[in-house]
């Protein structure tokens, strides 16, 4: 907390997070950097005596719910967890060793930043540590970060901000400039409530605020997805569930009305009933969040994946999808690409927000960049049209290796009412426009936009749990049928549409 409460040290964190008896230290004796007899040498000796540690980080490996993980954990009791040359040596050696061993890495910083006694040379070590973390991520290995109280300065601005998934300790002070320094320089306190874990989570800079007791289970769930192996081949596809899609033609307007029912399940229900190991992530990681877009790690049956889904409930309760939501989606695409995980997109939107702020925030450009990322993504992709599919916001998440659609889902360049206004100068002919434009799931299947329909009996609002389990099984089956990432084949698919 920011109230001065003493937090658990490095050894206590390792004891509480890792399985009992599994810890193995990688630390070697640190190099001597202080001149004998100097004030700095005395400060180092006092820090060792007070903290029981020989440097400001402990590194090694252990078991987290039975999985081998590497750890880099700050000891704030050692000179405020500050980073000097010997500290950086230890961090870089540990990160490189984890990379060579193919281990996921859990970093738990708690630091005031650069060690002032070593000055600029210590400051420059942040670039060296960042390079090591970048090599680790570049090898396709997961990097989890748990920000503890306090994490400030160069540590937060380097290895503290590079996690695939980033959690923070409740109430932790987290910020670039320490509030004491700010007040000393400017003569006034830093605005209250800004550099606090909960505020950073709300702003999309931290994925979750998690107590240390919750951390093992949450980290284990995330790693169960992030440490996925390549998908099985098509020969392991499960048998299709025995629930055929009705061949009866349904008027387009009937499907549209059903898709708008308040009780229709959305992406949150899909994950609740049809997925396991769900870890929700927050925002872009760069200071933007959008409740209209959900980003999560999850498993559909045997298949781990990144899920990017439009949240119907949030969009219909005051949070229409904007450019920030599409930037959150692109974070998910990048995560899937970097770790080689399948990407599942869920389309369910009444359309992007119409506002001056959205225009100035680059809405059209973000739609274009989502489309470009989806078309070229070096990871298997699947799109599920779950409900409404209105406009560019829907199209942005569409172009995948496989596309599934719920029976009453639909896709249209505008809402039928909007299309009717353009063509007939009145919204009253919306049912006629929907029929003429071929927006129904059966039309999309006929035209090659959709590969498979998911039955509704008679519609998803009447059977939310059963429908979600059915849709999740279809997602798993379809992902198992995608042999691997093939952007060229994906582009050929869309090049041939309408031919």
N, C-alpha and C positions, 0 to 999 in steps of 0.2 A: 504494500500500500504506500501511498504518498505521505502517510502520517508518521513514518519512521519505524513502523513495525518491523522487527527482525524477521527475515525470511530464512528458509532452509538453505544451508550451504551446499557446496558441490557434492560432498559425500552423502549427505542426507537425501539429495535429489536422486542420486544414483541408487541408493538403497530403496527408495520408495517407488521408483519407476521400473527398475530392472528386476528380472526374476532372481530369487535368492540364490546366492552362491555362484552366479555365472560371470561376475565381473573379472576382467583381466586388464590390468593397466598396461598402457603402451609407453608410459612416461620414462624418460631418461633424465639424468641430472642436468639441470639447465646450465648454459654457459654463463660465466661470470662477466657481467657488463659494467659493474660498478668498481671504481677505483678503491683499492684497499684503504680503509680508514676514513673514507668519505662519508658524508651525511647520507648519501644514497645507499651505500653499503650497510650503514646502520639501520636505515629504514627497511631494507630487504630482510635483514636478520630479524628485526622486530616483527615484520609481517609473517615470516616463517614460524616464529614462536607463537604468535597470536592465532594464526589460522590453522596451524598443523599441516600446511601445504608448502611445497617448495617453489610454487609459481602460481600465477593467477588463473590457470586452467588445469583441469584434469582430463586426460584422454585415455581411451581404451575401447574395449568391446565387451559386450554382455549379451544376455538373452532378454528379449522383450516379448513376453507371451510365447516363448519358445523360438523366436526368430533372432538370428544373429544380427546385431546392430553395432555400428561404431558410434562413439559419443565424444563430444567436445563440450565440457561443462565449465562455466566460469565459477571462480571462487571470489565473491565480492569482498570477503574478509581479507584478501591479500591485496593491499594497495588499491582498494575499490575496483578490483577486477580489471585493472588497467592493462593495456597491451604494450609491452616493450619487445625488444628484439628476441629475448629468450622465450617469451610467451608466444610470439609469432612463429618461432622455430617449431615449437611444440604443436601448435594448431596446424601448420602446413604439413608437418610430418604425419600427423594423424589423418588429415583429409586425404593426402596422397596414399597412405596405407589403406584407407577404406576404399579408395578408388581401385587400387591394384587388386584388392581382395574381392571386389564386387559387392561391397556391403552398403546398405542404406546408412545414412548418417543422421544422427539426431544432435543438433546443436542447441545448447541452452545457455545463451549469453546472459550475463548480469555484470554490467561494466560502466564505468564513467568515461571510457574511451581511451585515448592515447595516454601513455605514461609520460607525464610532463617532465620527469627527471631525465628522460632520454630524448626529448625534443623531436625535431623533424625526422630523424632517422626512424624513431618509433612510429611516427605518424605515417611514414611511407610504407610501413609494413601492411597497412590495410589493403593496399593494392596487391601485395603478394598473397595475402590470405584470400582475397577475392578471386585471384587467378586460380588458386587451388580449388576453391568451391566451384568455379566455372568448369574446370577440368572434370570434376566429379559429376556435375550435371550433364556435361557433354558426353560422358560415358553412359548416359541413360540411367543413372542411379538416383534414387530418391534422396532428397535433402529436406528434412523436417526441422523447423525452428520453433523453440519455445522461449519467448521473450520474458525475462524475469525482472523483478524490481531491483534496481533501476537498470534500464538499458538506454544509453545515450551516446552522443558523439559519433566518433568514427566507427565504433562497433555496430551501432544501429545503421550507419550509412554504408556498411560493407557486408560482412557475413551475417548480420542480423536481419537483413532485408532481402535475402536471396532464396528463401524457402519455396519449395513447391507447395507446401502447406505451412502456414505460420499461425501458431497459437500464442496467447499471452496469459500471464498470471493475472488473476483478478486484482484490480486496483493498481497495477504496476505503473510506475512512471516510465514512459517510453517517449523519447524525443531526440531530435538532432542536437539542439542546444540545451544544456542543463539549465534549469530555472535559476539556480544560484548565480551562474555566470551572466545570464540575461539581466537579472536584477542589478548585479554589480555594474554592468556596462551601461544600462539604460536608466537606472535609478527608479525603476518601478517593477512590480512583480509581473511575471509572465501570466497571460490570461488563464484563469482557473479552468480546469476541466478539459483542456485541450490535449495535454500530453499524458493521457490516461488510457489504459488498455481498452476500456469499454468504448470510449469515444473513437479510438482508432478502428475498432471493429465496425462501428456504425458507419464510418467513412470509407470502408472497403480497403483499409491498410492491413488489417489483421483478420484472419479467417474466423477465429473463435477466441473467447475468453474462457480459460479452462483451469480449474484448480489442479494442483499436483496429484491429488487422489484420482482424478478423472483421466489424467494424461496417459497412463499405460493403455487403457482400453481404446481411447480415441486414436492414439498413435498406432496401435495394433490394427485397428480397422483400416486406417489410411494405408498402412504398409501392405495389408492384404490385397489391396487394389494396386498400389503403385509398384509393388514388386512382382507384378504379373509376369508369367511366362507367355511366349507366343501362343496364339489361339490354336486349338486342335484343327486338323484338316476337315474338309467337308464330309469325309467318311464317318465322322462321329456325330453327325447331325441327329438330334433326337427325332422320334416320330412326331408328326404333326398332331396336335390335340384334336379329338373328335368333336369339333363344334363347327360345322360348315357355315359359311356365310350364305345367307338367304339370297337366292337369285332373283327374288321379286324386285321389280323396279320401284324405286321410291322417289317421289317428286323431290327435286332439289330443295325446294323451299321447306319441305318437311324435315329434311336433314339439317338445314340451317337452323330451324327453330329448335330442334332437339339439341343441337350443339350449343345452344345458348341457355339451356336450362340451368338454373342456379345450382342444382344438385349434381351436375355432371362432374365426374372425377377429373382432376388435372394431374400435372406432373408430381405434385406432392403425394397424392393418393397412389399414383403409380409406384413411387419409391417406397411408400409405406407398406403396401400390400404385395408388391411384386419384386422387391429388391432386398438385398442384404448388404451389410458392411457399408452403410450409407454415411458418408462424411460430407456435410455441406460446407462449402467454401464461401467467403464473403467478398464480393466486389472484385475490382480489377487488380488489387494489390498495389495500386498507384493512386489511391485517394478518391476513387469513384465507386459508388454502389447503386444498384437499381433493383428494388424489390420485384419488379416485373420479370426478372430473369433469374432463374435458379441455376447454380453451378454446384456440382457434387461429384464425388467419387462413389462408385457403387458396384455391386455385382448383380447381374441378372443370371441366376443359376450359377453355372460354372464360369461365366464370362465376366471378368473385371473390365470396367470402362470409366470414361469421363462422361458425365451427363450434363448437357446444356439444354435447359428447358424453359419455355415461356410459361409463367405462372398465371393461370387464368384468374385465380382469386385475387391476387395483388393488382392485376391490371384492371379488374372490375371494381376495385375499392379504392380508387384514387391514385394508382401508380401505373399509368400507361407506359408502355415500353418506349424508352428513349435511346439516344446515342450511347449513353453510359452503359445501358443494358447490353448493347451489341459489343461494346468493348469488353464487358465481362464475358460474353460468349467467346470472344477471340482469345481471352486468357485461357478458357477451357480448350480451345482448339490447339493453342500453343503447348499446353500441358500434355495433351494426347500425343502430339507430334514428338515432343522431346522424350517422352517415356515409352513411346511405341504402344500406347494403349488405344483400344477402339474408342471412337467418339460416337455417342448417341445424342442426337438432337431431337427435341420434342417441340413440335409446332402447335401452338394453341393461343392465338392472339386475335383480338378484334381490330388490330392495326396499331401501328406506331403512333406515338403522341403527335398531335398537330399543334405546334406552338412556335413562336419566334425563337425561344431558347433552343428547341430541338434543331431548327434550321441553322442557327448560329453555332450549335454544338457539333455540327457535321453529320447529321442523321443520314443523308444520302451517301456520303462518303463511307460511313461505317457499314451500311448495307452492302456497298460495293466491295469493301475489304473483307467482310464476312463471306460473300460469294467467292471471292478470289481464294481465300483461305480454304474454304470447303472444297473447292474444285481441285486444289493442288495439295491438300493435306497428305503427308506421308504416313498415314495411319488408316486402318479400316474405319469406315464410317457407315452409320445407319441413321435414317430420319424416320421418326414416327409422327405422322399427322394425327394428332389426338383429338382435335376439335375444330375450332375456327382457324381459318388460314387466310387472313386478310392482308393483302398488299405486300410491300417490300419487306416488312418485318418478318413475315412468314417465309418469303422466298429466300431470305438471307441464310436460313438454316436448312434449306431443302436439298441441295445437290449432293447426294450421298451415294455410296456404292449400292445400298439397298434402301428402298423407301416403303414403309408400311403405312397403312391408313386405317383408322377406325371406320366402321361402316357409315357413320354419320359425320365423319370429318369432311372438310371441303377446302378448296384452294381457289382464290380469286384475286385478280389484280386490285380490286377495290371491294368494299362491302357491296352486296347486291343493291342496297339503297343508294350508295354513291354512284354505282354504275348506271342505275336507272336515272339519276339526276343528270348525268353527262349525256346519255342518249335520248332520254324522253323529257328532261327538264322537270321531273317529278320523282320522288322516291316511291310512289305508289305502285310502280310496275316492277318492283324488286323481284317478286317470284318469277315473273316472266324473264327477266334478265338472267337470273341464276340458272334457269333451265337452258336458255340459249347459249350461255357462256361455257357450259360443260364443267361446272365446278364440283360435281358430286364425286365421291370416292370411286363409284363404278365408272364414271367418265374418265377419271384419272388413271384407273387400271386399264381401261380400254386403250387409252392413248399412250401407255408406256411410261407415264410419270410415276406411277405407283406399281410396286411389284406384288404386293399381297394385301388383302383386306382382313381386318380383325373383326370378328362378329360382335354384334351388340344384340341383346336379347330382352326386350325389343330395342332398348337403348341403354347406354352406359349409366345414365342417371338412375335406372331401375335396379341395377345390379353392380354397384360401384366396385365392391371387392372382387367379385367373380370376374368382372370385365378387366380389372387391373391385373389380376393373375394371368388371365388369358393373353392380354397384351404383352406382359412381361415374358411369358413363355415364347411368344412369337418373336420378341426382340432377341432372346437368347438363341433361338433356332436360326434366325436370320444371320446373326453375328457369327455363329459357328459355320455358316455356309459361305462367309466371305473369306476367300483363301489368304488374303493379306492386303497390304496397302498397294493400290494400283491406280495412282492418279491419272495415268494415261487412259486406262479403260474407263474411268469415271468421266473423263472429258469426252471420250468417244461416245459414251451413252448420251450425254446432253447435246453433243453435236448432231446426233441422229434424230432428236425429237422432232416430230411433225413431218418426217420424211416418209 
